[in-house]
Amino acid sequence: MNGAGNDSGSSFSGDHGMAVGRLLVFFGLLVTGAGLLIWFGVPIGRLPGDILVRRGGFSFDIPITTSVIASVILTVLLALFRR
């Protein structure tokens, strides 16, 4: 009973393995896309509506607009990905 020939114990077999592979490719493309945006100078985290408070040696950042835009983009991409 060593499970030879039985793929039920493998967490990366069949359709599940395909889904994991697609998910890894998706996140890789997402990270690459974010890196390209930063490289080309898109002001991620410094958009109008983002709050930045600086007092002496203290700074506090609340990226509200950036978070909303990222949420909308991720929602659309994940909806397309699920099809």
Distance bins in CASP14 RR format, pairs under 12 A and 6 or more apart:
PFRMAT RR
TARGET T0000
AUTHOR 0000-0000-0000
RMODE 2
METHOD distances of the structure
MODEL  1
2 9 0 0 0 0 0 1 0 0 0 0 0
3 9 1 0 0 1 0 0 0 0 0 0 0
3 10 0 0 0 0 0 1 0 0 0 0 0
4 10 0 0 0 0 0 1 0 0 0 0 0
5 13 0 0 0 0 0 1 0 0 0 0 0
6 13 0 0 0 0 1 0 0 0 0 0 0
7 13 1 0 1 0 0 0 0 0 0 0 0
7 14 1 0 0 1 0 0 0 0 0 0 0
7 15 0 0 0 0 0 1 0 0 0 0 0
7 16 0 0 0 0 1 0 0 0 0 0 0
7 17 0 0 0 0 0 1 0 0 0 0 0
8 14 0 0 0 0 0 1 0 0 0 0 0
8 16 0 0 0 0 0 1 0 0 0 0 0
9 16 0 0 0 0 0 1 0 0 0 0 0
10 16 0 0 0 0 1 0 0 0 0 0 0
10 17 0 0 0 0 1 0 0 0 0 0 0
10 20 0 0 0 0 0 1 0 0 0 0 0
11 17 0 0 0 0 1 0 0 0 0 0 0
11 19 0 0 0 0 0 1 0 0 0 0 0
11 20 0 0 0 0 1 0 0 0 0 0 0
12 18 0 0 0 0 1 0 0 0 0 0 0
12 19 0 0 0 0 1 0 0 0 0 0 0
12 20 1 0 1 0 0 0 0 0 0 0 0
12 21 0 0 0 0 1 0 0 0 0 0 0
12 23 0 0 0 0 0 1 0 0 0 0 0
12 24 0 0 0 0 0 1 0 0 0 0 0
13 19 0 0 0 0 0 1 0 0 0 0 0
13 20 0 0 0 0 0 1 0 0 0 0 0
14 20 0 0 0 0 1 0 0 0 0 0 0
14 21 0 0 0 0 0 1 0 0 0 0 0
15 21 0 0 0 0 0 1 0 0 0 0 0
15 22 0 0 0 0 0 1 0 0 0 0 0
16 22 0 0 0 0 0 1 0 0 0 0 0
16 23 0 0 0 0 0 1 0 0 0 0 0
17 23 0 0 0 0 1 0 0 0 0 0 0
17 24 0 0 0 0 1 0 0 0 0 0 0
18 24 0 0 0 0 0 1 0 0 0 0 0
18 25 0 0 0 0 0 1 0 0 0 0 0
19 25 0 0 0 0 0 1 0 0 0 0 0
19 26 0 0 0 0 0 1 0 0 0 0 0
19 81 0 0 0 0 0 1 0 0 0 0 0
19 82 0 0 0 0 0 1 0 0 0 0 0
20 26 0 0 0 0 0 1 0 0 0 0 0
20 27 0 0 0 0 0 1 0 0 0 0 0
21 27 0 0 0 0 1 0 0 0 0 0 0
21 28 0 0 0 0 0 1 0 0 0 0 0
21 81 0 0 0 0 0 1 0 0 0 0 0
22 28 0 0 0 0 0 1 0 0 0 0 0
22 29 0 0 0 0 0 1 0 0 0 0 0
22 78 0 0 0 0 0 1 0 0 0 0 0
22 80 0 0 0 0 0 1 0 0 0 0 0
22 81 1 0 0 1 0 0 0 0 0 0 0
22 82 0 0 0 0 0 1 0 0 0 0 0
22 83 0 0 0 0 0 1 0 0 0 0 0
23 29 0 0 0 0 0 1 0 0 0 0 0
23 30 0 0 0 0 0 1 0 0 0 0 0
23 77 0 0 0 0 0 1 0 0 0 0 0
23 78 0 0 0 0 0 1 0 0 0 0 0
23 81 0 0 0 0 1 0 0 0 0 0 0
23 82 0 0 0 0 0 1 0 0 0 0 0
24 30 0 0 0 0 0 1 0 0 0 0 0
24 31 0 0 0 0 0 1 0 0 0 0 0
25 31 0 0 0 0 0 1 0 0 0 0 0
25 32 0 0 0 0 0 1 0 0 0 0 0
25 81 0 0 0 0 1 0 0 0 0 0 0
26 32 0 0 0 0 0 1 0 0 0 0 0
26 33 0 0 0 0 0 1 0 0 0 0 0
26 74 0 0 0 0 0 1 0 0 0 0 0
26 77 1 0 0 1 0 0 0 0 0 0 0
26 78 0 0 0 0 1 0 0 0 0 0 0
26 80 0 0 0 0 1 0 0 0 0 0 0
26 81 1 0 1 0 0 0 0 0 0 0 0
26 82 0 0 0 0 0 1 0 0 0 0 0
27 33 0 0 0 0 0 1 0 0 0 0 0
27 34 0 0 0 0 0 1 0 0 0 0 0
27 74 0 0 0 0 0 1 0 0 0 0 0
27 77 0 0 0 0 0 1 0 0 0 0 0
27 78 0 0 0 0 0 1 0 0 0 0 0
27 81 0 0 0 0 0 1 0 0 0 0 0
28 34 0 0 0 0 1 0 0 0 0 0 0
28 35 0 0 0 0 0 1 0 0 0 0 0
28 36 0 0 0 0 0 1 0 0 0 0 0
28 77 0 0 0 0 0 1 0 0 0 0 0
29 35 0 0 0 0 0 1 0 0 0 0 0
29 36 0 0 0 0 0 1 0 0 0 0 0
29 77 0 0 0 0 1 0 0 0 0 0 0
29 81 0 0 0 0 0 1 0 0 0 0 0
30 36 0 0 0 0 0 1 0 0 0 0 0
30 37 0 0 0 0 0 1 0 0 0 0 0
30 70 0 0 0 0 0 1 0 0 0 0 0
30 73 0 0 0 0 1 0 0 0 0 0 0
30 74 0 0 0 0 1 0 0 0 0 0 0
30 77 1 0 0 1 0 0 0 0 0 0 0
30 78 0 0 0 0 0 1 0 0 0 0 0
30 81 0 0 0 0 0 1 0 0 0 0 0
31 37 0 0 0 0 0 1 0 0 0 0 0
31 38 0 0 0 0 0 1 0 0 0 0 0
32 38 0 0 0 0 0 1 0 0 0 0 0
32 39 0 0 0 0 0 1 0 0 0 0 0
33 39 0 0 0 0 1 0 0 0 0 0 0
33 40 0 0 0 0 1 0 0 0 0 0 0
33 42 0 0 0 0 0 1 0 0 0 0 0
33 44 0 0 0 0 0 1 0 0 0 0 0
33 73 0 0 0 0 0 1 0 0 0 0 0
33 77 0 0 0 0 0 1 0 0 0 0 0
34 40 0 0 0 0 0 1 0 0 0 0 0
34 41 0 0 0 0 0 1 0 0 0 0 0
34 42 0 0 0 0 1 0 0 0 0 0 0
34 44 1 0 0 1 0 0 0 0 0 0 0
34 45 0 0 0 0 0 1 0 0 0 0 0
34 66 0 0 0 0 0 1 0 0 0 0 0
34 69 0 0 0 0 0 1 0 0 0 0 0
34 70 0 0 0 0 1 0 0 0 0 0 0
34 73 0 0 0 0 1 0 0 0 0 0 0
34 74 0 0 0 0 0 1 0 0 0 0 0
34 77 0 0 0 0 0 1 0 0 0 0 0
35 41 0 0 0 0 1 0 0 0 0 0 0
35 42 0 0 0 0 1 0 0 0 0 0 0
35 44 0 0 0 0 1 0 0 0 0 0 0
36 42 0 0 0 0 1 0 0 0 0 0 0
36 44 0 0 0 0 0 1 0 0 0 0 0
37 43 0 0 0 0 1 0 0 0 0 0 0
37 44 1 0 0 1 0 0 0 0 0 0 0
37 45 0 0 0 0 0 1 0 0 0 0 0
37 47 0 0 0 0 0 1 0 0 0 0 0
37 66 0 0 0 0 0 1 0 0 0 0 0
37 69 0 0 0 0 0 1 0 0 0 0 0
37 70 0 0 0 0 0 1 0 0 0 0 0
37 73 0 0 0 0 0 1 0 0 0 0 0
38 44 1 0 1 0 0 0 0 0 0 0 0
38 45 0 0 0 0 1 0 0 0 0 0 0
38 46 0 0 0 0 0 1 0 0 0 0 0
38 66 0 0 0 0 0 1 0 0 0 0 0
42 66 0 0 0 0 0 1 0 0 0 0 0
42 69 0 0 0 0 0 1 0 0 0 0 0
43 49 0 0 0 0 0 1 0 0 0 0 0
43 50 0 0 0 0 1 0 0 0 0 0 0
43 52 0 0 0 0 0 1 0 0 0 0 0
43 63 0 0 0 0 0 1 0 0 0 0 0
43 65 0 0 0 0 0 1 0 0 0 0 0
43 66 0 0 0 0 1 0 0 0 0 0 0
43 69 0 0 0 0 0 1 0 0 0 0 0
44 50 0 0 0 0 1 0 0 0 0 0 0
44 63 0 0 0 0 1 0 0 0 0 0 0
44 65 0 0 0 0 0 1 0 0 0 0 0
44 66 1 0 0 1 0 0 0 0 0 0 0
44 67 0 0 0 0 0 1 0 0 0 0 0
44 69 0 0 0 0 1 0 0 0 0 0 0
44 70 0 0 0 0 1 0 0 0 0 0 0
44 73 0 0 0 0 0 1 0 0 0 0 0
45 51 0 0 0 0 0 1 0 0 0 0 0
45 52 0 0 0 0 1 0 0 0 0 0 0
45 61 1 0 0 1 0 0 0 0 0 0 0
45 62 0 0 0 0 0 1 0 0 0 0 0
45 63 1 0 1 0 0 0 0 0 0 0 0
45 64 0 0 0 0 1 0 0 0 0 0 0
45 65 1 0 0 1 0 0 0 0 0 0 0
45 66 1 0 1 0 0 0 0 0 0 0 0
45 67 0 0 0 0 1 0 0 0 0 0 0
45 68 0 0 0 0 0 1 0 0 0 0 0
45 69 0 0 0 0 1 0 0 0 0 0 0
45 70 0 0 0 0 1 0 0 0 0 0 0
46 52 1 0 0 1 0 0 0 0 0 0 0
46 61 0 0 0 0 1 0 0 0 0 0 0
46 63 0 0 0 0 1 0 0 0 0 0 0
46 65 0 0 0 0 1 0 0 0 0 0 0
46 66 0 0 0 0 1 0 0 0 0 0 0
47 61 0 0 0 0 0 1 0 0 0 0 0
47 62 0 0 0 0 0 1 0 0 0 0 0
47 63 1 0 0 1 0 0 0 0 0 0 0
47 64 0 0 0 0 1 0 0 0 0 0 0
47 65 1 0 1 0 0 0 0 0 0 0 0
47 66 1 0 1 0 0 0 0 0 0 0 0
47 67 0 0 0 0 1 0 0 0 0 0 0
47 68 0 0 0 0 1 0 0 0 0 0 0
47 69 1 0 0 1 0 0 0 0 0 0 0
47 70 0 0 0 0 0 1 0 0 0 0 0
48 63 0 0 0 0 0 1 0 0 0 0 0
48 64 0 0 0 0 0 1 0 0 0 0 0
48 65 1 0 0 1 0 0 0 0 0 0 0
48 66 0 0 0 0 0 1 0 0 0 0 0
48 68 0 0 0 0 0 1 0 0 0 0 0
48 69 0 0 0 0 0 1 0 0 0 0 0
49 61 0 0 0 0 0 1 0 0 0 0 0
49 62 0 0 0 0 1 0 0 0 0 0 0
49 63 0 0 0 0 1 0 0 0 0 0 0
49 64 1 0 1 0 0 0 0 0 0 0 0
49 65 1 0 1 0 0 0 0 0 0 0 0
49 66 0 0 0 0 1 0 0 0 0 0 0
49 67 0 0 0 0 0 1 0 0 0 0 0
49 68 0 0 0 0 1 0 0 0 0 0 0
49 69 0 0 0 0 0 1 0 0 0 0 0
50 60 0 0 0 0 0 1 0 0 0 0 0
50 61 1 0 0 1 0 0 0 0 0 0 0
50 62 1 0 0 1 0 0 0 0 0 0 0
50 63 1 0 1 0 0 0 0 0 0 0 0
50 64 1 0 0 1 0 0 0 0 0 0 0
50 65 1 0 1 0 0 0 0 0 0 0 0
50 66 1 0 1 0 0 0 0 0 0 0 0
50 67 0 0 0 0 1 0 0 0 0 0 0
50 68 0 0 0 0 0 1 0 0 0 0 0
50 69 0 0 0 0 0 1 0 0 0 0 0
50 70 0 0 0 0 0 1 0 0 0 0 0
51 59 0 0 0 0 0 1 0 0 0 0 0
51 60 1 0 0 1 0 0 0 0 0 0 0
51 61 1 0 0 1 0 0 0 0 0 0 0
51 62 1 0 1 0 0 0 0 0 0 0 0
51 63 1 0 0 1 0 0 0 0 0 0 0
51 64 1 0 0 1 0 0 0 0 0 0 0
51 65 0 0 0 0 1 0 0 0 0 0 0
51 66 0 0 0 0 0 1 0 0 0 0 0
51 67 0 0 0 0 0 1 0 0 0 0 0
52 58 0 0 0 0 0 1 0 0 0 0 0
52 59 1 0 0 1 0 0 0 0 0 0 0
52 60 1 0 0 1 0 0 0 0 0 0 0
52 61 1 0 1 0 0 0 0 0 0 0 0
52 62 1 0 0 1 0 0 0 0 0 0 0
52 63 0 0 0 0 1 0 0 0 0 0 0
52 64 0 0 0 0 0 1 0 0 0 0 0
52 65 0 0 0 0 0 1 0 0 0 0 0
52 66 0 0 0 0 0 1 0 0 0 0 0
53 59 1 0 0 1 0 0 0 0 0 0 0
53 60 1 0 1 0 0 0 0 0 0 0 0
53 61 1 0 0 1 0 0 0 0 0 0 0
53 62 0 0 0 0 1 0 0 0 0 0 0
54 60 1 0 0 1 0 0 0 0 0 0 0
54 61 0 0 0 0 1 0 0 0 0 0 0
61 67 0 0 0 0 0 1 0 0 0 0 0
62 68 0 0 0 0 0 1 0 0 0 0 0
63 69 0 0 0 0 1 0 0 0 0 0 0
63 70 0 0 0 0 1 0 0 0 0 0 0
63 71 0 0 0 0 0 1 0 0 0 0 0
64 70 0 0 0 0 0 1 0 0 0 0 0
64 71 0 0 0 0 0 1 0 0 0 0 0
65 71 0 0 0 0 0 1 0 0 0 0 0
65 72 0 0 0 0 0 1 0 0 0 0 0
66 72 0 0 0 0 0 1 0 0 0 0 0
66 73 0 0 0 0 0 1 0 0 0 0 0
67 73 0 0 0 0 0 1 0 0 0 0 0
67 74 0 0 0 0 0 1 0 0 0 0 0
68 74 0 0 0 0 0 1 0 0 0 0 0
68 75 0 0 0 0 0 1 0 0 0 0 0
69 75 0 0 0 0 0 1 0 0 0 0 0
69 76 0 0 0 0 0 1 0 0 0 0 0
70 76 0 0 0 0 0 1 0 0 0 0 0
70 77 0 0 0 0 0 1 0 0 0 0 0
71 77 0 0 0 0 0 1 0 0 0 0 0
71 78 0 0 0 0 0 1 0 0 0 0 0
72 78 0 0 0 0 0 1 0 0 0 0 0
72 79 0 0 0 0 0 1 0 0 0 0 0
73 79 0 0 0 0 0 1 0 0 0 0 0
73 80 0 0 0 0 0 1 0 0 0 0 0
74 80 0 0 0 0 0 1 0 0 0 0 0
74 81 0 0 0 0 1 0 0 0 0 0 0
75 81 0 0 0 0 0 1 0 0 0 0 0
75 82 0 0 0 0 0 1 0 0 0 0 0
76 82 0 0 0 0 0 1 0 0 0 0 0
76 83 0 0 0 0 0 1 0 0 0 0 0
77 83 0 0 0 0 0 1 0 0 0 0 0
END
